């Protein structure tokens, strides 16, 4: 993995400082697949800067990711929205994918709110539900795909950071309070909030049936292709982190029907009944995100107000 030196992060931050007026943002929001419209809730004089103009930034190629930073006000706070993130499956190193997080830290961002679209591994999670991430399962990280691999940049954080409290309890309590005291979201909009464990898989293919059963056995409630690298880097450089997933599809983990058994039944004139299954696809993800956009905007707006 190619190491990115402190000077590269500083160059990007200095470029942005030259484009922004004081005061600069203290809260960063990473918009997941189909959720770039979260930035539509920004108020005041909104400044938009394309990733292609920022030194060191790569391009966001996934559908539903605009590829720009939007600076403005939200609930009286100065915030910046990443309208589109970078994924390792796009061909980027995990260091490239997380470069913006450290740049935001150099701008003065103290708290990071990360959103994503995820598959629901937990059978109790339905499409359109939202789950706060309390912990994660990082299979790529266990295998060595970690943005902190390489020379440590002491200016950002310690060589061996603890991530046991990565998803800041204080911010999760704020989110829980907002949910429990917002009757409009809960009753009118049928907004359902969970808290669970998010599994990061590399992608870009959706997980196999066997992989999903394994993830469930390991305690995962959600699965997706982002968020964990960003959260780890944010924690390393001293940010508070709140992460949440929008459940955009229910995972298919039922065992594939036994071909030999099915053929034996067919030959005996007793064909097995086919079970209709819907497999995940990205269009489904974007549609589910679009259906919940305004509710998530309201949820995020209320959380930011309390931060």
C-alpha positions in Angstrom: 0.0 0.0 0.0 1.4 3.4 -1.0 2.1 5.7 2.0 0.6 9.2 1.8 2.8 11.7 3.6 1.6 14.5 5.9 2.5 17.1 3.2 -0.1 15.7 0.8 -2.9 16.0 3.3 -1.7 19.5 4.2 -1.6 20.5 0.5 -5.3 19.5 0.1 -6.3 21.2 3.3 -4.5 24.4 2.4 -6.2 24.5 -1.0 -9.6 24.2 0.7 -8.7 26.8 3.3 -8.0 29.2 0.4 -11.5 28.6 -1.0 -13.4 28.9 2.3 -14.4 31.8 4.6 -14.1 31.6 8.4 -15.3 29.9 10.5 -14.7 26.6 8.9 -16.7 23.4 9.6 -16.5 21.4 12.8 -18.8 18.6 11.7 -18.3 16.4 8.6 -21.0 14.3 7.0 -20.1 11.4 4.6 -23.0 10.8 2.3 -23.5 7.1 1.3 -24.9 5.6 -1.9 -28.0 7.6 -3.0 -27.7 9.9 0.0 -25.8 12.8 -1.6 -29.0 14.8 -1.3 -28.4 15.0 2.4 -26.5 18.1 1.4 -29.7 19.7 0.1 -30.5 20.5 3.7 -27.6 22.8 4.0 -28.4 26.5 4.7 -26.8 29.8 4.1 -24.1 30.5 1.6 -23.3 27.0 0.3 -19.8 26.5 -1.2 -19.4 23.4 -3.5 -15.9 22.2 -4.5 -15.4 19.4 -6.9 -13.1 16.5 -5.9 -11.2 16.9 -9.2 -10.1 20.3 -8.1 -8.7 19.2 -4.8 -5.0 18.1 -4.7 -4.7 14.4 -3.9 -8.4 13.6 -4.2 -9.4 10.8 -6.5 -12.7 10.4 -8.3 -15.9 8.9 -7.0 -17.1 6.5 -9.7 -20.0 4.7 -8.0 -23.6 5.6 -9.0 -25.3 7.9 -6.5 -22.1 9.7 -5.6 -21.8 13.3 -6.9 -18.0 13.7 -6.2 -17.9 17.0 -4.4 -17.6 18.7 -1.0 -20.5 21.0 0.0 -19.9 23.5 2.8 -22.7 25.3 4.6 -24.8 25.6 7.8 -27.0 22.9 9.3 -29.0 23.4 12.5 -26.8 26.4 13.3 -23.6 24.5 12.9 -20.9 24.8 10.3 -20.7 21.5 8.4 -19.2 19.9 5.3 -20.8 17.1 3.3 -18.8 14.6 1.3 -21.3 14.0 -1.6 -19.8 10.7 -2.5 -17.0 8.6 -1.0 -14.2 6.5 -2.4 -14.2 2.7 -2.2 -11.4 0.3 -2.4 -13.4 -1.7 -5.0 -13.0 1.3 -7.3 -9.3 0.4 -7.6 -8.1 2.8 -4.9 -5.8 1.9 -2.0 -7.4 2.1 1.4 -5.1 5.2 2.0 -6.5 6.9 -1.0 -10.1 6.1 -0.1 -9.6 7.6 3.4 -7.5 10.7 2.4 -10.5 13.1 2.7 -11.0 12.2 6.4 -7.6 13.4 7.4 -8.0 16.5 5.2 -11.3 17.3 7.0 -9.5 17.0 10.3 -6.9 19.5 9.2 -9.7 21.9 8.3 -10.9 21.6 11.9 -13.6 19.0 11.8 -14.0 17.4 15.2 -17.0 15.1 14.6 -17.7 12.8 11.7 -21.2 11.5 10.8 -20.9 8.6 8.3 -23.8 7.2 6.4 -24.1 4.2 4.1 -26.5 2.0 2.3 -26.2 -1.6 3.7 -27.7 -5.0 3.3 -29.8 -6.3 6.3 -28.2 -9.5 7.6 -30.4 -9.4 10.7 -33.8 -10.8 9.7 -35.5 -8.3 12.0 -34.2 -5.4 9.8 -36.5 -4.3 7.0 -35.8 -2.2 3.9 -36.1 1.4 4.9 -34.9 0.9 8.5 -31.9 2.7 9.8 -29.3 1.2 12.2 -26.7 3.0 14.3 -23.4 1.2 14.1 -22.2 0.2 17.6 -19.3 -1.9 16.4 -17.9 -3.4 13.2 -16.5 -6.6 11.8 -13.7 -5.8 9.3 -12.7 -8.9 7.4 -10.4 -6.9 5.1 -8.9 -5.2 8.1 -8.2 -8.5 9.8 -6.5 -9.6 6.6 -4.3 -6.5 6.6 -6.3 -4.0 4.5 -6.1 -1.2 7.0 -5.6 2.5 6.3 -3.2 2.8 9.3 -0.7 0.2 7.8 2.6 1.8 7.0 4.6 4.6 8.7 2.5 6.2 11.4 1.9 10.0 11.1 2.3 11.1 14.7 0.7 14.4 14.0 -2.6 12.6 13.5 -2.5 10.0 16.2 -0.7 7.2 18.0 0.8 4.1 16.4 -1.5 1.6 18.1 -5.0 3.2 18.6 -7.7 1.5 20.5 -11.0 1.3 18.6 -13.1 -0.4 21.3 -15.0 2.9 21.6 -14.7 3.9 17.9 -18.4 4.7 17.5 -18.7 7.4 20.1 -21.2 6.5 22.8 -22.0 10.2 23.4 -23.2 10.6 19.8 -25.1 7.4 19.7 -27.0 8.5 22.8 -27.8 11.8 21.1 -29.1 9.8 18.1 -31.2 7.5 20.3 -32.7 10.5 22.1 -33.6 12.2 18.8 -35.3 9.1 17.6 -37.2 8.4 20.8 -38.4 12.0 21.1 -39.4 12.6 17.5 -43.0 11.3 17.2 -43.2 12.6 13.6 -40.4 10.3 12.4 -41.5 7.3 14.4 -45.3 7.5 14.0 -46.0 9.5 10.9 -43.0 8.3 8.8 -42.7 4.8 10.3 -39.0 5.4 10.8 -37.5 2.5 12.6 -34.1 2.7 14.3 -31.9 -0.2 15.4 -28.4 -0.5 16.7 -26.1 -3.2 15.5 -22.8 -4.5 14.1 -21.7 -3.6 10.6 -19.6 -5.9 8.5 -17.2 -4.3 6.0 -16.6 -6.4 2.9 -14.4 -5.3 0.1 -16.9 -5.6 -2.9 -17.9 -4.8 -5.5 -19.9 -8.0 -5.8 -22.6 -8.6 -3.3 -21.8 -11.3 -0.8 -22.6 -15.0 -1.4 -25.1 -17.0 0.5 -22.4 -18.8 2.5 -20.6 -15.6 3.2 -23.8 -14.0 4.6 -24.5 -17.0 6.8 -20.9 -16.8 8.1 -21.3 -13.1 8.8 -24.5 -13.7 10.7 -22.8 -16.4 12.8 -20.0 -13.9 13.6 -22.6 -11.4 14.9 -23.1 -9.0 11.9 -26.4 -7.3 11.6 -25.5 -5.3 8.5 -23.1 -5.6 5.6 -21.6 -3.1 3.2 -18.6 -1.9 1.3 -17.5 1.2 3.1 -17.5 3.2 6.3 -15.1 1.1 8.4 -11.8 2.5 6.9 -13.1 6.1 7.2 -14.2 5.5 10.8 -10.9 4.0 11.8 -9.0 6.9 10.3 -11.3 9.4 12.0 -10.8 7.8 15.4 -7.0 7.7 14.8 -6.9 11.4 14.3 -9.1 12.3 17.3 -12.5 12.7 15.8 -15.8 11.6 17.4 -17.6 9.2 15.1 -21.3 8.5 14.5 -22.1 6.0 11.8 -25.5 4.8 10.5 -26.7 2.4 7.8 -29.9 2.7 5.7 -31.1 -0.9 5.1 -31.6 -0.9 1.3 -32.1 -4.7 0.8 -32.6 -7.8 2.8 -29.8 -10.3 2.4 -30.4 -13.7 0.8 -28.7 -16.2 3.0 -31.0 -19.2 2.5 -29.0 -22.3 1.3 -29.0 -22.9 -2.4 -31.5 -25.8 -3.1 -29.8 -29.2 -3.4 -29.5 -29.9 -7.1 -29.3 -33.7 -6.7 -32.4 -33.7 -4.4 -34.3 -31.4 -6.8 -33.4 -33.6 -9.8 -34.4 -36.8 -8.0 -37.8 -35.3 -7.1 -38.2 -34.2 -10.7 -37.4 -37.6 -12.1 -39.9 -39.1 -9.6 -42.6 -36.8 -10.9 -42.6 -34.8 -7.7 -40.8 -31.6 -8.5 -39.9 -29.4 -5.6 -41.7 -26.1 -5.2 -39.5 -23.2 -6.3 -39.0 -20.5 -3.7 -39.0 -17.0 -5.2 -36.0 -15.0 -4.2 -34.9 -11.4 -5.0 -31.2 -10.8 -5.3 -29.6 -7.4 -4.5 -28.8 -4.9 -7.2 -27.6 -1.3 -7.1 -30.7 0.2 -8.6 -32.6 -1.3 -5.6 -30.1 0.4 -3.3 -30.6 3.8 -4.9 -34.4 3.5 -4.9 -34.5 2.6 -1.2 -32.2 5.6 -0.4 -34.4 8.0 -2.4 -37.5 6.8 -0.5 -35.9 7.6 2.8 -33.9 10.7 1.9 -36.1 13.3 3.5 -36.5 11.3 6.7 -32.8 10.8 7.1 -32.3 14.6 6.4 -34.6 15.3 9.3 -32.9 12.7 11.5 -29.4 14.1 10.7 -30.6 17.7 11.1 -31.9 17.0 14.6 -28.8 15.1 15.6 -26.5 17.9 14.5 -28.6 20.4 16.4 -27.9 18.4 19.6 -24.1 17.9 19.0 
